């Protein structure tokens, strides 16, 4: 697994591009061409822009993946803690991505959940809900 860290950038788009370029070889190795891809931005709140992934960042990820993987399908999906997915999409401008790139915008809450077991950092087994999407 690769980790990329970019600091001291004034432009989000440039930072995302640089970070993705650092892990491009891993993306080629992991994602087959024509893959189905789900991008999950972070919408903590549908009402507070600093608590959400800026649409410009997700657009750069999308453009990068289209160029190197040419995905069969791209879904952008999330479940905000505060507010609705639809409200977040509207407020943060994500509908532009649907119009421009033909991606699907889907509310994670609309698909139900499976219980998945993980081991937490203390070594304890925990059950967490994971969307069926």
Residue frames relative to the residue before (quaternion, step in Angstrom):
aa qw qx qy qz dx dy dz
X 1.0000 0.0000 0.0000 0.0000 0.00 0.00 0.00
X 0.2454 -0.7637 0.5820 0.1334 3.53 -0.99 0.89
X 0.1455 -0.7406 0.6484 0.0995 3.49 -1.23 0.58
X 0.0696 -0.7824 0.6162 0.0566 3.56 -0.95 0.83
X 0.0885 -0.7836 0.6148 0.0107 3.52 -1.03 0.85
X 0.0395 -0.7820 0.6216 -0.0239 3.53 -0.77 1.11
X 0.0817 -0.8153 0.5732 0.0095 3.58 -0.79 1.03
X 0.8528 0.2563 -0.1509 0.4293 3.47 -1.42 0.27
X 0.4314 0.6627 -0.5028 0.3491 3.56 0.82 0.97
X 0.3786 -0.7255 0.5313 0.2190 3.54 -0.99 0.82
X 0.7413 0.3816 -0.1865 0.5197 3.58 1.17 -0.62
X 0.4244 -0.7266 0.4844 0.2393 3.59 -0.59 1.16
X 0.6470 0.5389 -0.3302 0.4265 3.56 0.88 -0.95
X 0.6592 0.5083 -0.2990 0.4665 3.55 0.91 -0.93
X 0.6559 0.5230 -0.3086 0.4483 3.58 0.95 -0.84
X 0.6555 0.4954 -0.3110 0.4776 3.57 0.95 -0.86
X 0.6414 0.5258 -0.3229 0.4560 3.60 0.93 -0.88
X 0.6762 0.4919 -0.2982 0.4603 3.57 0.86 -0.94
X 0.6515 0.5116 -0.3196 0.4600 3.60 0.95 -0.83
X 0.6736 0.4875 -0.2990 0.4683 3.60 0.92 -0.85
X 0.6245 0.5387 -0.3441 0.4487 3.59 1.00 -0.73
X 0.6329 0.5456 -0.3307 0.4386 3.58 1.07 -0.67
X 0.7714 0.3048 -0.1747 0.5306 3.61 1.14 -0.56
X 0.2806 0.8054 -0.4864 0.1897 3.59 1.25 0.28
X 0.6423 0.5277 -0.3418 0.4384 3.63 0.88 -0.80
X 0.6534 0.5016 -0.3145 0.4718 3.58 0.98 -0.78
X 0.6309 0.5260 -0.3376 0.4597 3.58 1.00 -0.76
X 0.6326 0.5185 -0.3271 0.4733 3.61 0.97 -0.81
X 0.6822 0.4995 -0.2849 0.4515 3.58 0.94 -0.88
X 0.7457 0.4322 -0.2190 0.4574 3.59 0.93 -0.89
X 0.7833 0.3202 -0.1635 0.5071 3.59 0.86 -0.94
X 0.3203 -0.7378 0.5557 0.2105 3.59 -0.69 1.00
X 0.5898 -0.5292 0.4473 0.4148 3.57 -1.22 0.37
X 0.8173 0.2172 -0.2071 0.4919 3.53 -1.18 0.71
X 0.2970 0.7695 -0.5113 0.2413 3.60 1.14 0.55
X 0.4046 -0.6167 0.5998 0.3102 3.52 -1.37 0.29
X 0.0763 -0.8278 0.5555 -0.0185 3.57 -0.69 1.10
X 0.1461 -0.7478 0.6416 0.0881 3.52 -1.10 0.83
X 0.1297 -0.7581 0.6362 0.0614 3.55 -0.85 1.03
X 0.0961 -0.8031 0.5876 0.0235 3.56 -0.75 1.07
X 0.1780 -0.7733 0.6001 0.1013 3.56 -0.28 1.23
X 0.4489 -0.6643 0.5132 0.3062 3.57 -1.24 0.01
X 0.0204 0.7618 -0.6459 0.0452 3.57 -0.68 1.16
X 0.1562 -0.7820 0.5961 0.0929 3.60 -0.04 1.19
X 0.7878 0.0377 0.0095 0.6147 3.55 0.97 -0.90
X 0.4274 -0.6908 0.5231 0.2580 3.55 -1.10 0.73
X 0.7184 0.4752 -0.2231 0.4564 3.58 1.28 -0.21
X 0.7449 0.3734 -0.1901 0.5192 3.61 1.20 -0.27
X 0.3688 -0.7892 0.4398 0.2185 3.63 -0.05 1.25
X 0.6579 0.5053 -0.3588 0.4279 3.67 0.85 -0.67
X 0.6712 0.4887 -0.3088 0.4640 3.61 1.21 -0.30
X 0.6866 0.4460 -0.2756 0.5038 3.59 1.25 0.24
X 0.5446 -0.5809 0.4874 0.3584 3.55 -1.22 0.53
X 0.4411 -0.7048 0.4811 0.2780 3.61 -0.69 1.01
X 0.5662 -0.6243 0.4248 0.3304 3.56 -0.99 0.87
X 0.5939 0.5763 -0.3713 0.4211 3.63 1.08 -0.62
X 0.6395 0.5245 -0.3254 0.4584 3.58 1.04 -0.74
X 0.6743 0.4786 -0.2959 0.4783 3.57 0.91 -0.89
X 0.6220 0.5323 -0.3503 0.4551 3.60 1.02 -0.67
X 0.6424 0.5087 -0.3331 0.4665 3.62 0.98 -0.72
X 0.6198 0.5206 -0.3366 0.4812 3.59 1.03 -0.76
X 0.6591 0.5221 -0.2941 0.4545 3.55 0.92 -0.95
X 0.6684 0.4904 -0.3036 0.4697 3.62 0.85 -0.91
X 0.6359 0.5324 -0.3188 0.4589 3.57 0.98 -0.85
X 0.6961 0.4711 -0.2780 0.4650 3.60 0.84 -0.97
X 0.6162 0.5323 -0.3484 0.4643 3.59 1.02 -0.71
X 0.6746 0.5063 -0.2919 0.4509 3.57 0.96 -0.85
X 0.8128 0.3120 -0.1694 0.4620 3.62 0.73 -0.93
X 0.7676 0.3269 -0.1868 0.5187 3.62 1.12 -0.51
X 0.1516 -0.8021 0.5493 0.1787 3.58 1.15 -0.68
X 0.0467 -0.8677 0.4940 0.0285 3.59 0.69 1.09
X 0.5415 -0.6093 0.4872 0.3133 3.50 -1.23 0.68
X 0.7874 -0.0414 0.0858 0.6090 3.55 1.04 -0.87
X 0.0809 -0.7696 0.6308 0.0574 3.56 -1.11 0.74
X 0.0943 -0.7658 0.6359 0.0173 3.52 -0.93 1.04
X 0.1327 -0.7324 0.6608 0.0961 3.55 -1.06 0.83
X 0.0965 0.8217 -0.5424 0.1460 3.54 -0.55 1.20
X 0.1069 0.7757 -0.6135 0.1018 3.55 -1.13 0.74
X 0.2060 -0.7378 0.6268 0.1426 3.55 -1.36 0.22
X 0.2607 -0.8020 0.5125 0.1615 3.61 -0.09 1.22
X 0.5064 -0.6237 0.5008 0.3220 3.55 -1.16 0.60
X 0.7820 0.1546 -0.0642 0.6004 3.57 1.01 -0.87
X 0.7964 0.2215 -0.1985 0.5265 3.57 -0.72 1.10
X 0.5613 -0.6158 0.4467 0.3257 3.54 -1.33 0.02
X 0.6369 -0.5146 0.4180 0.3935 3.52 -1.30 0.41
X 0.6523 0.5303 -0.3148 0.4407 3.58 0.91 -0.92
X 0.6490 0.5105 -0.3125 0.4697 3.58 1.00 -0.83
X 0.6517 0.5100 -0.3123 0.4665 3.59 0.95 -0.86
X 0.6310 0.5297 -0.3291 0.4615 3.61 0.94 -0.87
X 0.6801 0.4869 -0.2838 0.4690 3.57 0.91 -0.92
X 0.7106 0.4772 -0.2704 0.4407 3.60 0.75 -1.04
X 0.7750 0.3780 -0.1877 0.4704 3.58 0.92 -0.90
X 0.5538 -0.6787 0.3594 0.3216 3.60 1.26 0.17
X 0.3578 0.7697 -0.4718 0.2387 3.59 1.19 0.35
X 0.5447 0.6214 -0.4137 0.3820 3.63 1.14 -0.40
X 0.5308 0.6182 -0.4004 0.4193 3.60 1.21 -0.44
X 0.6461 0.5286 -0.3239 0.4453 3.60 1.00 -0.80
X 0.6177 0.5306 -0.3420 0.4690 3.57 1.06 -0.70
X 0.6925 0.4800 -0.2740 0.4637 3.56 0.87 -0.97
X 0.7329 0.4571 -0.2351 0.4456 3.58 0.89 -0.95
X 0.8227 0.2354 -0.0838 0.5106 3.60 0.94 -0.90
X 0.4547 -0.7124 0.4380 0.3064 3.60 1.23 -0.11
X 0.3575 0.7320 -0.5065 0.2825 3.59 1.14 0.51
X 0.4230 -0.6569 0.5491 0.2967 3.54 -1.28 0.35
X 0.1909 -0.7476 0.6259 0.1135 3.56 -1.07 0.80
X 0.0535 0.8373 -0.5337 0.1060 3.58 -0.30 1.27
X 0.4142 -0.6928 0.5443 0.2284 3.53 -1.05 0.91
X 0.4473 -0.7110 0.4763 0.2599 3.60 -0.62 1.12
X 0.6277 0.5693 -0.3394 0.4083 3.59 1.08 -0.67
X 0.6361 0.5764 -0.3245 0.3974 3.60 1.17 -0.39
X 0.7073 0.4916 -0.2461 0.4444 3.61 1.23 -0.04
X 0.5085 -0.6452 0.4300 0.3745 3.58 1.21 0.05
X 0.3386 -0.7467 0.5464 0.1709 3.53 -1.34 0.17
X 0.2406 -0.6963 0.6500 0.1865 3.51 -1.32 0.46
X 0.4092 -0.6641 0.5579 0.2833 3.55 -1.19 0.55
X 0.0592 -0.7812 0.6214 -0.0073 3.56 -0.81 1.06
X 0.2965 -0.7640 0.5487 0.1654 3.56 -0.95 0.87
X 0.0412 -0.7800 0.6243 -0.0151 3.51 -1.00 0.97
X 0.3749 -0.6639 0.5825 0.2818 3.53 -1.30 0.25
X 0.3196 -0.7655 0.5243 0.1921 3.58 -0.66 1.07
X 0.7334 -0.4579 0.2738 0.4213 3.58 -1.26 0.15
X 0.6553 0.4755 -0.3194 0.4924 3.60 1.24 -0.25
X 0.5782 -0.6118 0.3619 0.4006 3.57 1.30 0.03
X 0.5187 0.6376 -0.4147 0.3903 3.59 1.27 0.10
X 0.4298 -0.6788 0.5371 0.2570 3.56 -1.10 0.78
X 0.0125 -0.8046 0.5923 -0.0403 3.57 -0.81 1.05
X 0.3376 -0.7030 0.5887 0.2129 3.51 -1.22 0.58
X 0.0070 -0.7872 0.6167 -0.0042 3.57 -0.94 0.91
X 0.4426 -0.6738 0.5100 0.3001 3.60 -1.10 0.59
X 0.0489 -0.7778 0.6266 0.0046 3.58 -0.97 0.92
X 0.5169 -0.6689 0.4394 0.3038 3.56 -0.79 1.02
X 0.4758 -0.6716 0.4941 0.2801 3.56 -1.08 0.74
X 0.4763 0.6646 -0.4465 0.3635 3.59 1.23 -0.23
